[in-house]
Amino acid sequence: MSKCYICEKGAISGNTVSHSNIHTKRNWKPNLRRVKIVENGATKTVNVCSRCLRSGKVER
């Protein structure tokens, strides 16, 4: 599973708990976007989460 290039946020696992308290495994995946960023004067295509894009941690 891919991670955010900036904050390294990745998928985490846990349980879905139903009304009858039955636990089943599930995954939460980050909201990744494939964007072109500028790093050291060169452009690069990387996966970045929407939180990092919104907070301005990357230069597009």
mmCIF file as gemmi writes it, N, C-alpha and C atoms, coordinates in Angstrom:
data_model
loop_
_atom_site.group_PDB
_atom_site.id
_atom_site.type_symbol
_atom_site.label_atom_id
_atom_site.label_alt_id
_atom_site.label_comp_id
_atom_site.label_asym_id
_atom_site.label_entity_id
_atom_site.label_seq_id
_atom_site.pdbx_PDB_ins_code
_atom_site.Cartn_x
_atom_site.Cartn_y
_atom_site.Cartn_z
_atom_site.occupancy
_atom_site.B_iso_or_equiv
_atom_site.pdbx_formal_charge
_atom_site.auth_seq_id
_atom_site.auth_asym_id
_atom_site.pdbx_PDB_model_num
ATOM 1 N N . MET Axp A 1 ? 0.841 -1.182 0 1 0 ? 1 A 1
ATOM 2 C CA . MET Axp A 1 ? 0 0 0 1 0 ? 1 A 1
ATOM 3 C C . MET Axp A 1 ? 0.883 1.241 0 1 0 ? 1 A 1
ATOM 4 N N . SER Axp A 2 ? 0.538 2.245 -0.801 1 0 ? 2 A 1
ATOM 5 C CA . SER Axp A 2 ? 1.348 3.443 -0.885 1 0 ? 2 A 1
ATOM 6 C C . SER Axp A 2 ? 1.057 4.375 0.292 1 0 ? 2 A 1
ATOM 7 N N . LYS Axp A 3 ? 2.003 5.267 0.522 1 0 ? 3 A 1
ATOM 8 C CA . LYS Axp A 3 ? 1.915 6.222 1.618 1 0 ? 3 A 1
ATOM 9 C C . LYS Axp A 3 ? 2.041 7.631 1.069 1 0 ? 3 A 1
ATOM 10 N N . CYS Axp A 4 ? 1.728 8.591 1.91 1 0 ? 4 A 1
ATOM 11 C CA . CYS Axp A 4 ? 1.919 9.995 1.56 1 0 ? 4 A 1
ATOM 12 C C . CYS Axp A 4 ? 3.416 10.284 1.516 1 0 ? 4 A 1
ATOM 13 N N . TYR Axp A 5 ? 3.862 10.975 0.495 1 0 ? 5 A 1
ATOM 14 C CA . TYR Axp A 5 ? 5.276 11.291 0.32 1 0 ? 5 A 1
ATOM 15 C C . TYR Axp A 5 ? 5.764 12.259 1.391 1 0 ? 5 A 1
ATOM 16 N N . ILE Axp A 6 ? 4.897 13.132 1.895 1 0 ? 6 A 1
ATOM 17 C CA . ILE Axp A 6 ? 5.284 14.166 2.849 1 0 ? 6 A 1
ATOM 18 C C . ILE Axp A 6 ? 5.221 13.656 4.285 1 0 ? 6 A 1
ATOM 19 N N . CYS Axp A 7 ? 4.064 13.194 4.723 1 0 ? 7 A 1
ATOM 20 C CA . CYS Axp A 7 ? 3.872 12.831 6.134 1 0 ? 7 A 1
ATOM 21 C C . CYS Axp A 7 ? 3.916 11.324 6.376 1 0 ? 7 A 1
ATOM 22 N N . GLU Axp A 8 ? 4.055 10.533 5.3 1 0 ? 8 A 1
ATOM 23 C CA . GLU Axp A 8 ? 4.104 9.071 5.372 1 0 ? 8 A 1
ATOM 24 C C . GLU Axp A 8 ? 2.875 8.448 6.015 1 0 ? 8 A 1
ATOM 25 N N . LYS Axp A 9 ? 1.747 9.098 5.852 1 0 ? 9 A 1
ATOM 26 C CA . LYS Axp A 9 ? 0.476 8.53 6.321 1 0 ? 9 A 1
ATOM 27 C C . LYS Axp A 9 ? 0.123 7.339 5.449 1 0 ? 9 A 1
ATOM 28 N N . GLY Axp A 10 ? -0.22 6.212 6.067 1 0 ? 10 A 1
ATOM 29 C CA . GLY Axp A 10 ? -0.538 4.999 5.328 1 0 ? 10 A 1
ATOM 30 C C . GLY Axp A 10 ? -1.832 4.388 5.808 1 0 ? 10 A 1
ATOM 31 N N . ALA Axp A 11 ? -2.118 3.2 5.334 1 0 ? 11 A 1
ATOM 32 C CA . ALA Axp A 11 ? -3.342 2.499 5.718 1 0 ? 11 A 1
ATOM 33 C C . ALA Axp A 11 ? -3.205 1.957 7.138 1 0 ? 11 A 1
ATOM 34 N N . ILE Axp A 12 ? -4.292 2.007 7.893 1 0 ? 12 A 1
ATOM 35 C CA . ILE Axp A 12 ? -4.327 1.417 9.222 1 0 ? 12 A 1
ATOM 36 C C . ILE Axp A 12 ? -5.496 0.453 9.276 1 0 ? 12 A 1
ATOM 37 N N . SER Axp A 13 ? -5.403 -0.523 10.172 1 0 ? 13 A 1
ATOM 38 C CA . SER Axp A 13 ? -6.467 -1.518 10.258 1 0 ? 13 A 1
ATOM 39 C C . SER Axp A 13 ? -7.131 -1.445 11.616 1 0 ? 13 A 1
ATOM 40 N N . GLY Axp A 14 ? -8.344 -1.963 11.659 1 0 ? 14 A 1
ATOM 41 C CA . GLY Axp A 14 ? -9.109 -1.98 12.896 1 0 ? 14 A 1
ATOM 42 C C . GLY Axp A 14 ? -10.336 -2.841 12.711 1 0 ? 14 A 1
ATOM 43 N N . ASN Axp A 15 ? -11.319 -2.615 13.541 1 0 ? 15 A 1
ATOM 44 C CA . ASN Axp A 15 ? -12.54 -3.407 13.509 1 0 ? 15 A 1
ATOM 45 C C . ASN Axp A 15 ? -13.75 -2.555 13.197 1 0 ? 15 A 1
ATOM 46 N N . THR Axp A 16 ? -14.658 -3.108 12.4 1 0 ? 16 A 1
ATOM 47 C CA . THR Axp A 16 ? -15.993 -2.565 12.26 1 0 ? 16 A 1
ATOM 48 C C . THR Axp A 16 ? -16.836 -3.259 13.322 1 0 ? 16 A 1
ATOM 49 N N . VAL Axp A 17 ? -17.535 -2.465 14.123 1 0 ? 17 A 1
ATOM 50 C CA . VAL Axp A 17 ? -18.347 -3.034 15.198 1 0 ? 17 A 1
ATOM 51 C C . VAL Axp A 17 ? -19.814 -2.803 14.852 1 0 ? 17 A 1
ATOM 52 N N . SER Axp A 18 ? -20.558 -3.895 14.671 1 0 ? 18 A 1
ATOM 53 C CA . SER Axp A 18 ? -21.963 -3.788 14.298 1 0 ? 18 A 1
ATOM 54 C C . SER Axp A 18 ? -22.817 -3.499 15.535 1 0 ? 18 A 1
ATOM 55 N N . HIS Axp A 19 ? -24.088 -3.293 15.294 1 0 ? 19 A 1
ATOM 56 C CA . HIS Axp A 19 ? -25.032 -3.024 16.378 1 0 ? 19 A 1
ATOM 57 C C . HIS Axp A 19 ? -25.106 -4.203 17.349 1 0 ? 19 A 1
ATOM 58 N N . SER Axp A 20 ? -24.909 -5.423 16.832 1 0 ? 20 A 1
ATOM 59 C CA . SER Axp A 20 ? -24.935 -6.609 17.69 1 0 ? 20 A 1
ATOM 60 C C . SER Axp A 20 ? -23.548 -6.918 18.269 1 0 ? 20 A 1
ATOM 61 N N . ASN Axp A 21 ? -22.606 -5.975 18.15 1 0 ? 21 A 1
ATOM 62 C CA . ASN Axp A 21 ? -21.255 -6.044 18.724 1 0 ? 21 A 1
ATOM 63 C C . ASN Axp A 21 ? -20.389 -7.123 18.064 1 0 ? 21 A 1
ATOM 64 N N . ILE Axp A 22 ? -20.663 -7.449 16.801 1 0 ? 22 A 1
ATOM 65 C CA . ILE Axp A 22 ? -19.818 -8.368 16.046 1 0 ? 22 A 1
ATOM 66 C C . ILE Axp A 22 ? -18.673 -7.565 15.443 1 0 ? 22 A 1
ATOM 67 N N . HIS Axp A 23 ? -17.446 -8.022 15.677 1 0 ? 23 A 1
ATOM 68 C CA . HIS Axp A 23 ? -16.257 -7.336 15.183 1 0 ? 23 A 1
ATOM 69 C C . HIS Axp A 23 ? -15.761 -8.008 13.904 1 0 ? 23 A 1
ATOM 70 N N . THR Axp A 24 ? -15.58 -7.219 12.842 1 0 ? 24 A 1
ATOM 71 C CA . THR Axp A 24 ? -14.978 -7.702 11.611 1 0 ? 24 A 1
ATOM 72 C C . THR Axp A 24 ? -13.86 -6.745 11.226 1 0 ? 24 A 1
ATOM 73 N N . LYS Axp A 25 ? -12.802 -7.298 10.643 1 0 ? 25 A 1
ATOM 74 C CA . LYS Axp A 25 ? -11.637 -6.483 10.292 1 0 ? 25 A 1
ATOM 75 C C . LYS Axp A 25 ? -11.948 -5.581 9.099 1 0 ? 25 A 1
ATOM 76 N N . ARG Axp A 26 ? -11.337 -4.39 9.108 1 0 ? 26 A 1
ATOM 77 C CA . ARG Axp A 26 ? -11.456 -3.457 7.996 1 0 ? 26 A 1
ATOM 78 C C . ARG Axp A 26 ? -10.222 -2.581 7.942 1 0 ? 26 A 1
ATOM 79 N N . ASN Axp A 27 ? -10.067 -1.847 6.846 1 0 ? 27 A 1
ATOM 80 C CA . ASN Axp A 27 ? -8.928 -0.947 6.659 1 0 ? 27 A 1
ATOM 81 C C . ASN Axp A 27 ? -9.417 0.473 6.443 1 0 ? 27 A 1
ATOM 82 N N . TRP Axp A 28 ? -8.632 1.435 6.936 1 0 ? 28 A 1
ATOM 83 C CA . TRP Axp A 28 ? -8.838 2.84 6.633 1 0 ? 28 A 1
ATOM 84 C C . TRP Axp A 28 ? -7.665 3.278 5.776 1 0 ? 28 A 1
ATOM 85 N N . LYS Axp A 29 ? -7.973 3.791 4.588 1 0 ? 29 A 1
ATOM 86 C CA . LYS Axp A 29 ? -6.919 4.197 3.665 1 0 ? 29 A 1
ATOM 87 C C . LYS Axp A 29 ? -6.858 5.717 3.585 1 0 ? 29 A 1
ATOM 88 N N . PRO Axp A 30 ? -5.656 6.284 3.409 1 0 ? 30 A 1
ATOM 89 C CA . PRO Axp A 30 ? -5.531 7.733 3.308 1 0 ? 30 A 1
ATOM 90 C C . PRO Axp A 30 ? -6.066 8.239 1.968 1 0 ? 30 A 1
ATOM 91 N N . ASN Axp A 31 ? -6.454 9.492 1.953 1 0 ? 31 A 1
ATOM 92 C CA . ASN Axp A 31 ? -6.974 10.124 0.741 1 0 ? 31 A 1
ATOM 93 C C . ASN Axp A 31 ? -5.79 10.645 -0.067 1 0 ? 31 A 1
ATOM 94 N N . LEU Axp A 32 ? -5.202 9.777 -0.906 1 0 ? 32 A 1
ATOM 95 C CA . LEU Axp A 32 ? -4.005 10.13 -1.661 1 0 ? 32 A 1
ATOM 96 C C . LEU Axp A 32 ? -4.353 10.686 -3.029 1 0 ? 32 A 1
ATOM 97 N N . ARG Axp A 33 ? -3.55 11.673 -3.452 1 0 ? 33 A 1
ATOM 98 C CA . ARG Axp A 33 ? -3.669 12.273 -4.773 1 0 ? 33 A 1
ATOM 99 C C . ARG Axp A 33 ? -2.31 12.184 -5.447 1 0 ? 33 A 1
ATOM 100 N N . ARG Axp A 34 ? -2.302 11.86 -6.731 1 0 ? 34 A 1
ATOM 101 C CA . ARG Axp A 34 ? -1.046 11.789 -7.479 1 0 ? 34 A 1
ATOM 102 C C . ARG Axp A 34 ? -0.81 13.162 -8.091 1 0 ? 34 A 1
ATOM 103 N N . VAL Axp A 35 ? 0.203 13.871 -7.605 1 0 ? 35 A 1
ATOM 104 C CA . VAL Axp A 35 ? 0.464 15.241 -8.049 1 0 ? 35 A 1
ATOM 105 C C . VAL Axp A 35 ? 1.932 15.396 -8.439 1 0 ? 35 A 1
ATOM 106 N N . LYS Axp A 36 ? 2.172 16.388 -9.277 1 0 ? 36 A 1
ATOM 107 C CA . LYS Axp A 36 ? 3.544 16.754 -9.627 1 0 ? 36 A 1
ATOM 108 C C . LYS Axp A 36 ? 4.007 17.833 -8.664 1 0 ? 36 A 1
ATOM 109 N N . ILE Axp A 37 ? 5.169 17.604 -8.017 1 0 ? 37 A 1
ATOM 110 C CA . ILE Axp A 37 ? 5.701 18.583 -7.078 1 0 ? 37 A 1
ATOM 111 C C . ILE Axp A 37 ? 7.082 19.018 -7.555 1 0 ? 37 A 1
ATOM 112 N N . VAL Axp A 38 ? 7.541 20.162 -7.035 1 0 ? 38 A 1
ATOM 113 C CA . VAL Axp A 38 ? 8.864 20.673 -7.338 1 0 ? 38 A 1
ATOM 114 C C . VAL Axp A 38 ? 9.747 20.393 -6.133 1 0 ? 38 A 1
ATOM 115 N N . GLU Axp A 39 ? 10.826 19.625 -6.351 1 0 ? 39 A 1
ATOM 116 C CA . GLU Axp A 39 ? 11.752 19.3 -5.272 1 0 ? 39 A 1
ATOM 117 C C . GLU Axp A 39 ? 13.177 19.476 -5.781 1 0 ? 39 A 1
ATOM 118 N N . ASN Axp A 40 ? 13.913 20.371 -5.164 1 0 ? 40 A 1
ATOM 119 C CA . ASN Axp A 40 ? 15.294 20.691 -5.556 1 0 ? 40 A 1
ATOM 120 C C . ASN Axp A 40 ? 15.385 21.129 -7.017 1 0 ? 40 A 1
ATOM 121 N N . GLY Axp A 41 ? 14.401 21.878 -7.461 1 0 ? 41 A 1
ATOM 122 C CA . GLY Axp A 41 ? 14.393 22.389 -8.827 1 0 ? 41 A 1
ATOM 123 C C . GLY Axp A 41 ? 13.913 21.42 -9.877 1 0 ? 41 A 1
ATOM 124 N N . ALA Axp A 42 ? 13.634 20.185 -9.508 1 0 ? 42 A 1
ATOM 125 C CA . ALA Axp A 42 ? 13.162 19.186 -10.47 1 0 ? 42 A 1
ATOM 126 C C . ALA Axp A 42 ? 11.722 18.814 -10.146 1 0 ? 42 A 1
ATOM 127 N N . THR Axp A 43 ? 10.958 18.482 -11.176 1 0 ? 43 A 1
ATOM 128 C CA . THR Axp A 43 ? 9.582 18.049 -10.953 1 0 ? 43 A 1
ATOM 129 C C . THR Axp A 43 ? 9.54 16.542 -10.769 1 0 ? 43 A 1
ATOM 130 N N . LYS Axp A 44 ? 8.602 16.116 -9.937 1 0 ? 44 A 1
ATOM 131 C CA . LYS Axp A 44 ? 8.491 14.723 -9.552 1 0 ? 44 A 1
ATOM 132 C C . LYS Axp A 44 ? 7.022 14.403 -9.362 1 0 ? 44 A 1
ATOM 133 N N . THR Axp A 45 ? 6.576 13.231 -9.77 1 0 ? 45 A 1
ATOM 134 C CA . THR Axp A 45 ? 5.198 12.812 -9.552 1 0 ? 45 A 1
ATOM 135 C C . THR Axp A 45 ? 5.161 11.88 -8.351 1 0 ? 45 A 1
ATOM 136 N N . VAL Axp A 46 ? 4.406 12.286 -7.323 1 0 ? 46 A 1
ATOM 137 C CA . VAL Axp A 46 ? 4.362 11.523 -6.073 1 0 ? 46 A 1
ATOM 138 C C . VAL Axp A 46 ? 2.93 11.44 -5.559 1 0 ? 46 A 1
ATOM 139 N N . ASN Axp A 47 ? 2.708 10.54 -4.597 1 0 ? 47 A 1
ATOM 140 C CA . ASN Axp A 47 ? 1.422 10.444 -3.916 1 0 ? 47 A 1
ATOM 141 C C . ASN Axp A 47 ? 1.457 11.328 -2.681 1 0 ? 47 A 1
ATOM 142 N N . VAL Axp A 48 ? 0.484 12.242 -2.58 1 0 ? 48 A 1
ATOM 143 C CA . VAL Axp A 48 ? 0.401 13.162 -1.455 1 0 ? 48 A 1
ATOM 144 C C . VAL Axp A 48 ? -1.024 13.12 -0.924 1 0 ? 48 A 1
ATOM 145 N N . CYS Axp A 49 ? -1.184 13.094 0.4 1 0 ? 49 A 1
ATOM 146 C CA . CYS Axp A 49 ? -2.525 13.064 0.982 1 0 ? 49 A 1
ATOM 147 C C . CYS Axp A 49 ? -3.164 14.449 0.872 1 0 ? 49 A 1
ATOM 148 N N . SER Axp A 50 ? -4.472 14.479 0.906 1 0 ? 50 A 1
ATOM 149 C CA . SER Axp A 50 ? -5.201 15.733 0.721 1 0 ? 50 A 1
ATOM 150 C C . SER Axp A 50 ? -4.948 16.697 1.872 1 0 ? 50 A 1
ATOM 151 N N . ARG Axp A 51 ? -4.632 16.203 3.05 1 0 ? 51 A 1
ATOM 152 C CA . ARG Axp A 51 ? -4.33 17.076 4.181 1 0 ? 51 A 1
ATOM 153 C C . ARG Axp A 51 ? -3.059 17.888 3.932 1 0 ? 51 A 1
ATOM 154 N N . CYS Axp A 52 ? -2.026 17.24 3.388 1 0 ? 52 A 1
ATOM 155 C CA . CYS Axp A 52 ? -0.778 17.947 3.074 1 0 ? 52 A 1
ATOM 156 C C . CYS Axp A 52 ? -0.979 18.945 1.935 1 0 ? 52 A 1
ATOM 157 N N . LEU Axp A 53 ? -1.823 18.596 0.958 1 0 ? 53 A 1
ATOM 158 C CA . LEU Axp A 53 ? -2.117 19.531 -0.13 1 0 ? 53 A 1
ATOM 159 C C . LEU Axp A 53 ? -2.844 20.759 0.382 1 0 ? 53 A 1
ATOM 160 N N . ARG Axp A 54 ? -3.818 20.536 1.259 1 0 ? 54 A 1
ATOM 161 C CA . ARG Axp A 54 ? -4.617 21.632 1.783 1 0 ? 54 A 1
ATOM 162 C C . ARG Axp A 54 ? -3.805 22.571 2.654 1 0 ? 54 A 1
ATOM 163 N N . SER Axp A 55 ? -2.902 22 3.452 1 0 ? 55 A 1
ATOM 164 C CA . SER Axp A 55 ? -2.118 22.826 4.385 1 0 ? 55 A 1
ATOM 165 C C . SER Axp A 55 ? -0.928 23.489 3.716 1 0 ? 55 A 1
ATOM 166 N N . GLY Axp A 56 ? -0.706 23.2 2.443 1 0 ? 56 A 1
ATOM 167 C CA . GLY Axp A 56 ? 0.353 23.884 1.689 1 0 ? 56 A 1
ATOM 168 C C . GLY Axp A 56 ? 1.744 23.36 1.991 1 0 ? 56 A 1
ATOM 169 N N . LYS Axp A 57 ? 1.878 22.096 2.324 1 0 ? 57 A 1
ATOM 170 C CA . LYS Axp A 57 ? 3.192 21.525 2.632 1 0 ? 57 A 1
ATOM 171 C C . LYS Axp A 57 ? 3.964 21.148 1.381 1 0 ? 57 A 1
ATOM 172 N N . VAL Axp A 58 ? 3.328 21.207 0.21 1 0 ? 58 A 1
ATOM 173 C CA . VAL Axp A 58 ? 4.007 20.88 -1.044 1 0 ? 58 A 1
ATOM 174 C C . VAL Axp A 58 ? 3.916 22.049 -2.011 1 0 ? 58 A 1
ATOM 175 N N . GLU Axp A 59 ? 4.944 22.174 -2.838 1 0 ? 59 A 1
ATOM 176 C CA . GLU Axp A 59 ? 4.926 23.186 -3.889 1 0 ? 59 A 1
ATOM 177 C C . GLU Axp A 59 ? 4.672 22.466 -5.191 1 0 ? 59 A 1
ATOM 178 N N . ARG Axp A 60 ? 3.54 22.795 -5.831 1 0 ? 60 A 1
ATOM 179 C CA . ARG Axp A 60 ? 3.147 22.11 -7.063 1 0 ? 60 A 1
ATOM 180 C C . ARG Axp A 60 ? 3.784 22.743 -8.256 1 0 ? 60 A 1
